[in-house]
Each structure stands twice: as structure tokens, then as C-alpha cells.
Amino acid sequence: MSSPTWMPDALSAEQRRLTGTCWRLVEAQHRVSTLKLVDSLDEQALLERLIEQTKPPVPPECRHLHYLLSTPFRYGSVYPHGSRFRRAGMTPGVYYASRTAGTAVAEMTFHRLLFYADSPNTPWPANAAEFTAFSVRYAGAGIDLAAPPLSRDATAWMNRTNYESCQALADAARAVAAAVIRYRSVRDPGAGANVALLSCKAFTQHAPAERQTWRIQLGRSGARAVCEFPEARLEFSRDAFSADPRIASLEWDRN
């Protein structure tokens, strides 16, 4: 099937104002990992500043934001691998998030499993990995791939391994100053909604709002995710992500 072609003029006519709250997960070690390398909080602060200086610069329009929001837009170095709405190379950043924490957990679980699919000799982790889920509100001109007429090309937008159509669409969206792309998750077994923010100007808050702590345990029977507050549990069987050919071939029975 040929890839759909949406020129900027046609895409501009489909823009609408999109608003909402989105969720994203990061490893819970994003701050405390440097504590074990120092003897005091002052030393940790100094180490964090030194590490900060080695990273690509934050774009001026994003510098007022909390680092959890601005980090995906630090595109001063080569993006090694393409993603759904971002090409590889020196390309503008994209903030990927989900409509609910549950969908964000499913996305993270998939990518964790993908690592083990690519590393068949790596044993399952003995302990659950801890993640921080955080929400933020967004608003801006955007396009909804789950709504007509764009939804007619859902097969292209939801391709599990080939992102060329989505990357071309993102190029056209940027050309008409669209800041938000709303789309269906192909990782979440429940097909929850995702958003891709093409600009940090889409944030309506300077820092994350609500936070949750999730623990994700991987093993030969599948994956389990637990949140203590608010209490929530998610379970993903071996078959939960098997529609993706990379997970379908994953070796589950390992040490």
C-alpha cells in the first residue's frame, strides 16, 4: 500500500485546537542516581551542574520549563534512531506522552520488552524497575489522526515498525505550525490515546502536575505493573504485545 500524502495546505484545513492532560514515564533514578557518587547534597548539586553542561542546550523558548518537560526538545545533537514522528539526524524534538497513566505504562512496558527482544542472552531483572509517571496540561493547534478525514489512513499511522508516513505527516504539520498530534497507541493493548507535542509552546504549565510511582516487573510469564497511590495494577501477558513482530519472537524462557 502506498503511503498517504498530506500536503501542508490540506493539513492546515484539518487543524483544530487540541487540549488535555498527558502522561509520561521516566525512570525513578533520574535524580537520585548521582547521590551514590557524592558525599553531600552540595556535591550532588555541583555534579548535576557539570553533567548539565555536557548536554545539548535547551532551546530559548523552553528554558522556563521544568527539565522533565524541556528534555525531549534538546536537539543539539544527532538523534540516532527515528521514532514515529521524528526522523533520525539533526531534527526537532518531540514530546511523546499518553492520555492516561495506564497507556503510558503500557508504552514503557513495550519498550522495556523490546530491549530484551534485542538482547536474547540478557536474563530477566531480579527486581521490579521503578518509574515516575507525571502529568502536564497542553493546548494548541493540532491534528487528530483518530478523527475523519485523517482516520481513513489509520493503517499507515498505526504501522508498528515503519514510521515513514508519520514522519512525513509531522513534517507537513510543522510547516503549518501545528503543535499537537493526537493518535492511537499501537503498543497499549487497550488502544489508548497518545499525543505528540511538536513544540514546547504547547505546554500550559511550567512543571509537571500530578505524579505517581509505578513499578514494572518483567519475567517469563509477562509483565506486571503496580502503582501504590492511587492503587492500580496492570498485567500484560506474553501475548499482550505479540502483534509487533519483534515481541512475537521474544525469548520468554530465560534465566
HELIX and SHEET records of a PDB file:
HELIX    1   1 PRO A    8  ALA A   13  1                                   6    
HELIX    2   2 GLN A   29  VAL A   32  1                                   4    
HELIX    3   3 LEU A   35  LEU A   37  5                                   3    
HELIX    4   4 LEU A   41  THR A   54  1                                  14    
HELIX    5   5 PRO A   60  CYS A   62  5                                   3    
HELIX    6   6 TYR A   67  SER A   70  1                                   4    
HELIX    7   7 THR A   71  PHE A   73  5                                   3    
HELIX    8   8 ALA A  101  ASP A  118  1                                  18    
HELIX    9   9 LEU A  150  ASP A  153  5                                   4    
HELIX   10  10 ALA A  154  TRP A  157  1                                   4    
HELIX   11  11 GLU A  164  ALA A  175  1                                  12    
HELIX   12  12 CYS A  200  ALA A  202  5                                   3    
HELIX   13  13 PRO A  245  ALA A  248  1                                   4    
SHEET    1   A 5 ARG A  16  GLU A  27  0                                        
SHEET    2   A 5 ALA A 129  ASP A 144 -1                                        
SHEET    3   A 5 VAL A 180  ARG A 184  1                                        
SHEET    4   A 5 ALA A 193  LEU A 197 -1                                        
SHEET    5   A 5 TYR A  95  SER A  98 -1                                        
SHEET    1   B 5 ARG A  16  GLU A  27  0                                        
SHEET    2   B 5 ALA A 129  ASP A 144 -1                                        
SHEET    3   B 5 ARG A 211  GLY A 219 -1                                        
SHEET    4   B 5 GLY A 222  CYS A 227 -1                                        
SHEET    5   B 5 ALA A 232  SER A 237 -1                                        
END                                                                             
